[in-house]
Amino acid sequence: MISLLKQVGQYLRLRRMLGFKLRHEGFMLPGFVRFITKHGGKITSKLALKWATIDPDASFGWWNHRLTMVREFAKFVHARNPQHEIPPRNLLTVPRHRRIKPYIFQRRDIVSLIKISRRRGGVYGETDATVLGLLAATGMRIGEVLGLDRDDIDWKNGILLIRSGKFGKSRQIPVHPSTLKALAHYQTVRDKLMPIVRSPAFFLSGAGTRIHHQNFHLRYLRLLRESGLGARNTYRPRIHDLRHTFIISTLAEWYRTGKDVQTKIASLSTYVGHVCPSNTYWYMTTTQDLLGQAVRRLDRSQGGCHD
C-alpha cells in the first residue's frame, strides 16, 4: 500500500503536468497528511473539516480553500482505496455575516517584530522588516506591498503607485518622508546584498525573485512565535490586522484632534483602496475606544443629550 505522503507527491506531479500551479497544496497537503496520520491514517469528512477550520480566526474563504484542497486530493486517494472518504461540498455552511474582530497592534508590537526580523540578517531579514514597516505605515494590503515594482516608487514626490489592487483598481498613495527614507535604506541594502537584478520587484527574496505571499506568511508566523505576541493573545494577530490598525489609529487620531471625520473619511477610503466609505466606517465598531470617541462626539454635537 502506497503511503499517503507518497500519494501527495504523485498527486502534485499529476496535477502540475495538467497545468495547475498548486502553490498552497505543495506545502499544505503534507501537513494535512501528518494531521491525518495522528488520527488513524484515514481521510474522513470529520477530520477534513477539523483540519480545514483548525485556525478559528481565519476567514470562511480560507477554511473553504483548505477543504477544497483536501477534497480534490481525497478523490485521487479514494480511487485507489475507497476507505478514504471524499468530503462533500456542503460540509461548510456559508455564514450570513462573519467578520473577524481585528487585533490592534501597539507600537511596541510592531517595533518588536521589525527588530526580530532584522536580527535574522540577510536579504530576508531586511525585506521582512521593511515590508512590516510599510504595512503599518500605510495600511496597504500585503498583496499590494509585495506587488510593488521598482518603478512604482516616485522618489521625488513621495508617492507609491498601486497597480491592479483589489477589484483590479489602481491608485496612488503619498507616504510620509520617514517611510520614503526607510524604503531608500532598504533599496541600498538590497542592492548591496543582491547586485544582480532578476526581477522588477522592489521587495526581493533570497533568490532575487518577487516575494511569495505564502512564504512571507510562514516567516511572519515564526516572528509571532519568537516575539511571544501570538501566545499573549486569545487569537493570533494576522498580517491584515496591520491594515486594520492603521485605519483605526487614523480615525482615533482624527476624533482626538477634533477633525471633521465625516468629511475626511472619503479620502481615507480612497487612500486604503476601499470601494466605498461604508467599508471604512465598519472599523469604528471594532474597538471600544474608537466607538466611545464617536459617541462622545455625537453627544457634544447634540448638546449632551441623555436618555
N, C-alpha and C positions, 0 to 999 in steps of 0.2 A: 504493500500500500504506500503510495507516494505521500509524503508529509504535506501538511497544509502550507508550510513555509516554502517548500519547493514548488507547490502549485501556484503560489503567489508569483514566483519568478516566471513560470510558464505563462500564466495569465497575462502578466505585464508585457512579455515579449510578443505574445499573440496580438494583443490589442494595439501595441505600438506599430507592429507590422501592418496593421489595418489603417494606420494614420492617426491614432489617438495619442495625445501628448501625455496624459495621465500624470500631471505634475504632483498632485497631492497623493495619489494612490501609491506612488513609488516608496514613500516612507510611512504612510498611514496604514496600509494593509498589513505589513509585517507587524505593526503594533496591535492591530486587531487580532491577528493570529496568536500573538503572545497572550492577549487577553482571553481568547477562546481556550487556549491550552490550559490556562489556570482554572478553567471552569468546565473541564470534562473533554474538551477537544472536538465537540460537535457544534456546528453552526445552528443556532435556533433563533427564532424570531425574538424571543425574550432577551437573549444575550446580545443580539444585534442592536436592539433598541436600547439596552442598558449601556452598551459601548458608545452608540451614536450620541446619547444625551448625557455622557459622563461629566461634561462641564455644564453645571447648572446655569452659569451666567452667559453661555453662548447664545447666539440668536437661533430662532427657529430655522432659518435658512441654512445655517451651518449644521444643525442637527440633521436636517433633511439631506444635505450634501453627503455627510458621513454615512447615513443609512443607504443612500443610493449607491455609494461605492461598494458597500457590503453586499447589497442586493445583486449587483452585476457580477461580483466575484463569486457569490453563492451559486448563481446559475451555472458558472463554469465548473465549480466543485460538485454540484448536485448531479451533473451529467455523468460523473464517474462513480459517485456514491450518493444514492438517493436518501441516505440517513441525514444528510445535511439539508436543513430547511432553506427555502428561499423566502426571505421576509416579504410579506405582502405590501403593496403600495400604500394602503390606507392605515399603515401601522402608526403613523404620526398624525395627530389631529391638528389641523391648522387653527391657531388661536385667533380670536377676533381682533385682539389688540394686545400685543406683548412688547413693551419697550423696557429695556433693562435700565434700572437706575444706575447712572454713571458713578464711577469713583472720581472724586475731585482731588487731584494731585495737589499737595502742598509744595511750596518752592523747594523745601528741603528734600522732598521725594525725588524731584526732577534732578536736582544737583547731585544727589547720591547715585542715581542711575548713570548720569553722564560721567562722574568720576570713576565709577567701577568699570565702565566701558573703556575709558581712556587708559586705565591701568593695564588692560589686556594688551595694549600696544598694537603695532602693525596697522595696516590699512583698515582692517575690520573694526578695531577699537576706535580709530579716529572717525570712520564712517558712521558707525552706530551712534557715537556720542553726538555728532553733528546732526544726524537725522532726528534724534530725540529732541535736541535743542530747537530745531526748525519746527517740528510738530508742536512743541509747547509755545513757541513764539508767534506762530501764525494760525494755528487751528486748521492747518491743511490736512487733507486725508492722506493716509500712508501711501496709497497708490499714486497720488499726485506728487508727493515728495520723491518717491523712488522713480517716477516717470520724468523727472526734470532732466533736460539735456543741458550741456554747457552753454549753448546759445540762448537758453531760456532765461538767462540772468542778465538784466540790464544794469551793469555796474555803475554807470554814470547817474542814472535816475533812481536806483534802488528799487527796481520792480522785477517781480518774478512773473513769467508767463506760464500759466497752467494750460497745457494743451489737452483737449479732449478729456475734461474732468467727468464727473458723474453726469449721466444723461447726455454725454457727448458734447457738453458745453465747455468752452474755453473762457478764461478770464485773466486779467492782470491784477496782481496784488502788490501794493507798496509794502516794503519792510523797513523796520527801524534800522538806523545806521549800525547799531551794535550787532544786529542779525547779519547784516551785509558783511561786517568785519569778521564775524565767525565763519561765514561761508568763504571769504577770501583766505582765511587762515587754513581752512580745510583744503582748499584748492592748492595752496602752496605745499602742504604736507603730502597730499595725494599725488601731485606731480613728481615729488621727490621719491616717493615710495613706488610709484607706477609710472616711470618715464615714457613707456611705450603705450601709445593710445590704441586701444582695441574696441572702444565703444564711445558713442557720442554722449553717453550718460554722464551726469555730473557726479553722482554717487557711485563708486565702484566697489566691486567685490575683490577678494584676494586674487581672483583670476583675471582681473581687469575688465570684467563684464558688468552689465547692469545688475543691481541687487535684486534677488528674487524675494518677493513678498514673504513667502513661507519660510525661507531661510532666515530672513530678518526676524520673523515672529518667533522662531525657535531660539535665536540668540536673546531676544527680549525676555522670553520666559526664564532663561538662565540668569539674566540680570536680576529679574524679580526675586529668584531664589537666593542669589548671592546678597542682595540688599536686605532680604527679610521682609520686603514690602508686601509680598503676597501672603506671607504667613501671619502678618499682623492684622489682616482684614478678613471679614466674613466672606467676601467674594473677591476674586482676583481682578486687580486693575488691568483693564485692557488697553491696547495701544490707542484705540479710538477714544478712550477717555481723556487723552491729552487734548483732543479737539473739543470735547465737552467742557473741560476745564478752562480752555481759552475763552469759549463763548460765555460761560457763566461768570468768569472773572471780569470780562469786559462789561457785561451787563451790571454786575455788582458795583464796579467802579463808577459807572455812569449814575447809578442810583445814589451812591455815597456822595458824589460831587454835584448832585442836583442837575445833571444833564437831562434834556428832553428825550427820554428813551423812545417815546412814541415816534419821534421824528427820525432819530438816528438808527433805529433797528433795521430799516430797509437797507442802509449802507452796510451794516454788519452782515445781513443776509447775503448781499452781493459779494462781500469780501470772502465769506466762508463757502460760497457756492451753493447756497440753498435756493431752491426754485421759487419759494415764496416765504414771506416773513413768518407765516404761521408755524413753519418748521423751527424757526429760531425762538419763537415765543414759548414753545414747549419746554425749553430749558429753564424757564422761570419756575416751573413746578417741581424741578428735580432737587432743589436744595432749600432747606428750611430758611436759611439766612436770606437767600435771594427773594424767596416768596414773601418773607417778612418785610423786607425793604419795599417791595412793590405795594404791599398792603398799607404800610405806613405812609407812602407817598400818596396813595389813593385817599386815605383818611385826611391828610393835610389839605388835599385839593378840594375836599368836600366839607372843610371846616370842622374836622374832628368828629364826624357823626358817630353815634354809638347805637347799638341795638337796644 
